Amino acid sequence: MRKIVYMTPSAPALREQMLKFVPPGFKLEFALQTEQTYHLELLQDADYIFIAGSRLDRTLIENAPRLKMIQKWGIGVDKIDLNAAKDMAIPVYITSGANAVQVAEHTLLLMLATLRKLTYAQKTLRAQQWVNAELRTTCMQLSKKTVGLYGFGNIAQQVAKQLMGFDVDVIYHSRNRASPQIEQAYRARFVDVPTLLAQSDVLSLHAPYTKETFEVINQATLSQMKPTAVLINTARGELIKEEDLVFALQNNRLFGAGIDVFIQEPPPMDHPFFKLDNVVMTPHSGASVQEVVELIIEHGFNNIRLFEDGLPLDPTDRIV
């Protein structure tokens, strides 16, 4: 009987759902806390790790003597020590594409909510203030705008697809330019970073967190954006230097921001974002919908089953 450890503490409902999909010949054990000594003990007889948003460092990987493979829930692997996995010859797999549609929907949600000042509209209405006339002269529409996508992987391409109904001009920048066929299919035009910053009415971040993308949005890049622009982040909090974004928002150097991810999660309650009416925030919930949970569970367990049986996996899932 092979043992899978789900490393990220989770709600009882999720644990119950995961147990329904455990492949034959495997047992699933859940981590119920984040303390490292506890994790070390849990991993002593683990054959596979299934992990969501918690950290998996070198100490844990090197002290899991039976570990064969690491399976990530979703696509972000910045909290996994990939160098340690590589040194130990432990492959790391993701669930590529499993949540692209859902995160793209959430991205559009944040675009519209920020442009229409949803945070401010709700706060004032709950305080029994009727600011209809004010909003009429301060909100903006999405239609006819230029939407810039920083990164153009599965999620960003889904954003471009969903934007087709809004009559917008989509531009993008990515480390690797997409094929002409993909650009045509999603009606997206490749530009360099300065052009992306200067032309975007809405700039949406869809890049992974790497050394190259760390705090790519900072005082210098924010100063190149339109003061009427909106910034959206459903990727990783580390892409933004948060204090620089706060300064831009406080000083009318940016219209607003829609933020789903933070450098510290959850953010501290004294974070300046909480005091800004031009920020719409959600709790890293871009993929948090009922329909996607089952897809990711099945995808992840199927990868583990295929790996155990020595069968080929989707190469787009392989990270290390």
CORGI-V775707 format. One record per backbone hydrogen bond with DSSP energy under -1.0 kcal/mol. CO is the residue of the C=O (numbers start at 1). NH is the residue of the N-H. E is the energy in kcal/mol with one decimal. If there is no record, write none. Layout:
BEGIN
CO;NH;E, CO;NH;E
END
This chain:
BEGIN
2;27;-2.8, 3;47;-2.1, 3;48;-2.0, 4;29;-2.8, 5;50;-2.7, 6;31;-2.7, 11;15;-2.1, 12;16;-2.5, 13;17;-1.8, 14;18;-2.7, 15;19;-2.0, 18;21;-1.8, 23;26;-1.5, 25;2;-2.4, 27;4;-3.0, 29;6;-2.7, 35;39;-1.9, 36;40;-2.9, 37;41;-1.8, 38;42;-2.1, 39;43;-1.9, 41;44;-1.0, 43;46;-1.3, 47;68;-3.1, 48;5;-2.5, 49;71;-3.6, 50;7;-2.3, 51;73;-3.3, 56;81;-2.6, 57;61;-2.1, 58;62;-3.1, 59;63;-1.1, 61;64;-1.2, 64;67;-1.7, 69;49;-1.8, 70;93;-2.8, 71;51;-2.4, 74;95;-2.7, 77;80;-1.7, 79;56;-2.7, 80;82;-1.6, 81;85;-2.0, 82;86;-2.5, 83;87;-2.7, 84;88;-2.0, 85;90;-3.3, 86;89;-1.3, 91;70;-2.5, 92;319;-3.1, 92;320;-1.2, 93;72;-3.4, 95;98;-1.9, 99;103;-2.4, 100;104;-2.2, 101;105;-2.2, 102;106;-2.1, 103;107;-2.2, 104;108;-2.1, 105;109;-2.3, 106;110;-2.3, 107;111;-2.2, 108;112;-2.6, 109;113;-2.7, 110;114;-2.3, 111;115;-2.5, 112;116;-2.2, 113;118;-3.0, 114;117;-1.3, 115;140;-2.3, 117;121;-2.7, 118;122;-2.8, 119;123;-2.3, 120;124;-2.5, 121;125;-1.9, 122;126;-2.6, 123;127;-1.0, 124;129;-2.9, 125;128;-1.9, 131;135;-2.6, 132;136;-1.7, 135;139;-2.3, 142;145;-1.8, 145;169;-2.3, 146;201;-2.8, 146;202;-1.8, 147;171;-2.5, 148;204;-3.1, 149;173;-2.3, 150;206;-3.2, 153;157;-2.6, 154;158;-1.8, 155;159;-2.3, 156;160;-2.5, 157;161;-2.1, 158;162;-2.6, 159;163;-1.9, 161;164;-1.2, 163;166;-2.4, 167;144;-2.0, 169;147;-2.6, 170;189;-1.9, 171;149;-2.1, 172;191;-2.5, 173;151;-3.3, 179;183;-2.5, 180;184;-2.4, 181;185;-2.4, 182;186;-2.2, 183;188;-2.1, 189;172;-2.4, 192;196;-2.4, 193;197;-2.7, 194;198;-2.3, 195;199;-2.5, 196;200;-1.5, 201;230;-2.2, 202;148;-3.4, 203;232;-2.9, 204;150;-2.8, 210;214;-1.3, 213;216;-1.9, 217;241;-3.1, 218;222;-3.2, 219;223;-1.7, 221;224;-1.0, 222;225;-1.5, 226;229;-1.8, 229;255;-1.9, 229;256;-1.2, 230;203;-3.1, 231;258;-2.6, 232;205;-2.5, 233;260;-2.5, 236;239;-1.7, 237;240;-1.8, 238;215;-3.3, 239;217;-2.5, 240;242;-1.2, 241;245;-1.7, 242;246;-2.6, 243;247;-1.9, 244;248;-2.1, 245;249;-2.5, 246;250;-2.6, 247;251;-1.5, 248;253;-2.8, 256;231;-2.0, 257;280;-2.6, 258;233;-2.6, 259;282;-2.1, 260;284;-1.5, 268;271;-2.2, 271;274;-1.6, 272;275;-1.7, 273;276;-1.5, 276;279;-1.1, 278;257;-2.1, 280;259;-3.0, 282;284;-1.8, 285;288;-1.3, 287;289;-2.0, 289;293;-1.1, 292;296;-2.4, 293;297;-2.5, 294;298;-2.5, 295;299;-2.4, 296;300;-3.0, 297;301;-2.5, 298;302;-2.3, 299;303;-2.0, 300;304;-1.9, 301;305;-2.6, 302;306;-2.7, 303;307;-2.5, 304;308;-2.6, 305;309;-1.9, 306;311;-2.8, 307;310;-1.3, 314;317;-2.1, 317;94;-2.2
END
